[in-house]
């Protein structure tokens, strides 16, 4: 067996460089000798740009990852009414091993990882004044990709346990040789999380302030807060989120509406996928939006069960919906700009992480849980609460962050059921794509999907 990730890790190896022709005139991949493609600072930097474009692909943070995350958690909050069978399998929690959406997510993630690895491997070629920035961004992209791979394909992280359950294969060296033996077994969930945290901590030390496109110092800290929260490391998540709130340049937009459908990053966007008319559209528009906005007419319909969660009619978020002309369903207004950027990490999330962690720990680092929740509520025009419980904060996450890819992960980390399924049910793990099982004899399939 010579192929660990023929499709995801090798076949798209230099795809991103080709996609950056507008910045660097490069010959087709089959005509680029390896020693040329990896021999100059300019090409390594362009490979990093390619890794960003890979991460922003519709199979990843360009929309599909977020959409599938929420479909996996939906029971009565929203319904898949589209014709595509791949999302329907995720929504029904009855996924087949040849689901092409999941296969392509896996493949795209490992393509991003391999490009990041190649940048890291060849960092000495990069001009000295760029090395820290390039290295830090590559580490961030690798961590981002592994974090979501392990959350979807690995069993839930259990605080205080050894977490030896299978995660995903860890490949930390760039691959360019098709003939190399690439069969790699799955590392444990603990090992994958440890690598993610290590990469983010190193990236934080290397990076400075970001521009509108690339990750910066507080981008890594914000993702670290999300990772720690998923682990149940509330002290770590609290410190990271509070640092982003107090020390970074990011500010909440004056209105809730202002956080979405922007052609350029808002003041609240800690990390966003950049969409332009040259790039096309994003998959959130495709499946969430009505046809006049560039969508299919509304594949995901919001149910009254979700809208009824809002307790204040003046809450801007309670009315942030519209009726589809195509199917008459209620659709979210978060995705109505075909070429709007896709928020991946917003400052609002940091306030909610800090509120939850402070409440769990009985502390008031940065501010009180009540004040942080009310900061989010009052921005949306909702009446402030007089007191908050853990359930109040988790509800506020659902009201603020709905349809942004958080639901299944929040349900699993807080050990809440998904409909009739307990949080640790095997059906809440993606299957390893059959294509990967066929080419890698060391891969172990997740329970319930055969071998």
TAGIHU-V83825 format. One record per backbone hydrogen bond with DSSP energy under -0.5 kcal/mol. NH is the residue of the N-H (numbers start at 1). CO is the residue of the C=O. If there is no record, write none. Layout:
# TAGIHU-V83825
nh = {NH NH}
co = {CO CO}
This chain:
# TAGIHU-V83825
nh = {3 4 9 10 11 12 13 15 16 18 19 20 20 21 23 24 26 31 32 33 36 37 38 39 44 45 46 47 48 49 50 51 52 53 54 55 56 57 60 61 62 63 64 65 67 68 69 70 71 72 73 73 74 79 81 81 82 88 89 90 91 92 93 93 94 99 103 104 105 106 107 108 109 110 111 112 113 114 115 116 117 118 119 120 121 122 123 125 126 126 130 131 131 134 135 136 137 138 139 140 141 142 143 144 145 146 147 148 149 150 151 152 153 154 155 159 161 167 171 172 174 178 180 182 184 187 189 190 192 193 194 195 196 197 198 199 200 201 202 203 204 205 206 207 217 219 220 221 222 223 224 225 226 227 228 229 230 231 232 232 233 234 237 238 239 240 241 242 243 244 245 246 247 248 248 251 259 260 261 269 270 270 271 273 275 280 283 284 286 287 288 289 293 294 295 296 297 298 299 300 301 301 302 303 306 307 308 309 310 315 316 318 319 319 320 321 322 324 327 328 330 331 333 335 338 340 341 342 343 344 345 347 349 350 350 351 352 353 354 355 356 357 358 359 360 361 362 363 367 372 373 374 375 376 377 378 379 380 381 382 393 394 395 396 397 398 399 400 401 402 404 408 410 411 412 413 414 415 416 418 419 421 425 428 429 430 434 436 437 438 439 440 443 445 449}
co = {439 2 5 5 6 7 10 12 12 14 15 16 17 18 20 20 24 28 29 31 33 33 34 36 40 41 42 43 44 45 46 47 48 49 50 51 52 54 57 55 57 60 58 60 63 64 65 66 67 68 69 70 70 301 79 299 299 84 85 86 87 88 89 90 89 96 99 100 101 102 103 104 105 106 107 108 109 110 111 112 113 114 115 116 117 118 120 122 122 123 127 127 128 130 131 132 133 134 135 136 137 138 139 140 141 142 143 144 145 146 147 148 149 150 166 157 158 187 169 170 117 176 177 180 182 168 165 163 188 189 190 191 192 193 194 195 196 197 198 199 200 201 202 203 208 216 216 217 218 219 220 221 222 223 224 225 226 227 228 229 228 232 233 234 235 236 237 238 239 240 241 242 243 243 244 267 256 257 334 266 268 345 345 342 273 276 62 62 282 283 284 285 290 291 290 286 289 289 287 287 79 299 330 77 303 303 304 306 307 312 380 315 315 316 317 319 331 329 297 324 302 322 320 332 336 337 262 273 341 271 271 268 346 346 347 347 348 349 350 351 352 353 354 355 356 357 358 358 365 368 369 370 371 372 373 374 375 376 378 377 389 390 391 392 393 394 395 396 397 398 401 69 406 407 408 409 410 412 411 421 417 418 422 425 426 152 97 433 433 434 435 436 440 443 446}
